Amino acid sequence: MRIEPGIVFRQPSYPDWGSGLVLPTTNSDIVEFFFLAAGRKKFKQATAKSWAVVEIENPHPILKSAAQLDGQAWSRGHRNIYVVELDQAVLDVNIFLDANPKYDPTKLCVYVGMTGLSPGERLENHLRGHEAAGFVRRFGVRLRPELFAHFNPMPYELAKLMEVELARQLREQGYGVWQN
């Protein structure tokens, strides 16, 4: 299979990455990808061409939407998704517990959001009460970049979808998750 912008595929050597999309690029030596579970990845063209990839006939709706974005949308995309660790006291709030019936007590409780600011600036705004999500203002501890940094930055259209998808992925892994 040829690796061309807009192709949705999976890389059998990296099944944990999930489905991927080849992104448009202006650098002919580099190929950039967006994976549903692993975020953005860049590889040298020669490395990517050596991959044995499998094209996906019915891709995830998020990748279908992302494939419609042009190179300009990707290059000017400046939205970020972010994850804030919440204090375990959030578990005393019934609506949080109701939203997380499969919560694993060995995992963190988190808030997932999207912003046009840097994640650090957005967390500061939450904590000082400026356009704050109640759970972050009351229970926010710190950013957890290991859970989100690999996705950023991205176009607004994709960030809206990925905020929900990341919350879903984390909840599926047993995290306690709040996402507006």
N, C-alpha and C positions, 0 to 999 in steps of 0.2 A: 504494500500500500504506500502511496506517496503521501508524505507529510506536508500538507498544504493548509493555509489558514482556513478556518471554518470546519475542518474535519473533526468529528467527535469519535473518540477511540478509547480503548483501554490498553494499557501496557502490561502484558502478562508477567513481566519480570518484577513489577511493583503493584501487586493487587491491592495493597493498602491505600494506594493513591486514589482509587475509584476511577470513574470515567474522566476523560480529559478532553480538552478542546485546544486545537492549534490556534494560537493568536497571530494576528497580523503583526509584522515587524518591518522595520526599515533597514535593519542590519542583516545583510545576507550571510554573515558568518554565524549568527545566533538564531535559534528557534526558541520561542517562548510558548509555554503551555499554561493552561489553567485547569487544575484538577479539583473535582468536587470535595475530596477529602484532604488533599495535600496543598491546595492553593497554587500559587504561581511558581513555576520552575523555568529556568533557562538552561539550555544546553547548546553546545557547539553543534553546528549543522551536521558535521560528520558523525557525531555520536548519535544524534536523533535519527539520521538516515539508516544507521545500523540496527535500529530497533525492529523487533518483530511485533508490530502492533496490529490490533484487530479493530476494524471500523465497526461502529455501533449503528445499527439500523434505526432503533427507536431510543434516542438519547433522553436522559433526564430533562424535564422541562426547563430547568435552570440553564443547562448547557445549550438547549435549543434557543433560548432567549439570548444568551451570551454570544452565540454564533451569529446573531443578527447585527451585533455591534461592529462598527467599522474600526479601522486602525486609529482614527482620530479620537473616537470615544475612549479607546484603551489608553492612548498616550496622554490624554488630558484628564483621565479619571483620577479623582483625588479623594474619593470616599473611602472610609475605613470602617470595618467592623471591629468591635472590641469586646473583651470579656473582663468583667470586674468580679473578683472574689467577694462573696458576701459573708459576713460573720455568721457563725452557726446559730446565733440567736434568731435568725430569720425563720428557723424551723418552728418557732413558737407562733408563727402567723399562719392561721388556718388556710387562707387562700393560696399561700405558697405551697403548703403541703398538698392541698387538693390538686394543684397543677403538676405535682410530681409524685404520683402514686408509686412509681418504680424507683424512687430515690435510693441509692446505695450509700449508707452512712460512712463508708470509707472514702467517698468522693466529696469534692467541694460543692458548695452552693454558689451559683454564679448568676450574674446578669449579663445578657448579650444585647448589644446595641449597635447603632450605626451613626457615623458622624462625618461631617465635612472638615472637622478639626483634627488635630492629632489626638490619638486616644488619651494621652496624658492630659491635654488641655480639656478634653471632654470630661474626664474623671474629676478634675479640679472644679469644673462648673457644677457637676452633680453634687459634690461634697459641700460646696458653698451655697447650694440651693438655687442656682441659676438654671432654669429649664431642667430641673432635676427629676429623675425617676425616684419615686418615694423609697423603693427598696435600696437603691444605691445611696441616697442621702442618709438614710437611717442605718444601713448595715454595710456600706461599701468599705472594703479593706484595702485592696490594691488591684492593679491590672494584672492579668495573667497572659502575657504576650505569647507564651508557648502554645496557647490555645487559639490564637488569632493572627499573629503577625505575618505568617506565611501567605495569607490571603490578600494582604494590602499592598498598594492601593488598588482601587478598582472603579469602574464607572458607576455612577449613581444607580442606574437601572439594575445592574448586577448586585450591588451592595444591598439594595432593598430585599432582593431574593435570598442572598447569602446570609443575611442576618437571621432570617427565619430558618434557613437550612442548618446553619451552625447550631442554633438553639436545639433543633430537632436531633442533630447528631450527638450533641452533648447529653441531652436527656436520654437518648437511646443507650449511651454508655453508662448511665446511672447517676450523672450529675443532677443536682437540684438546680433547675433553671427557671429564671424569670426573663421574659422578653416581651416588650410592649407591642 
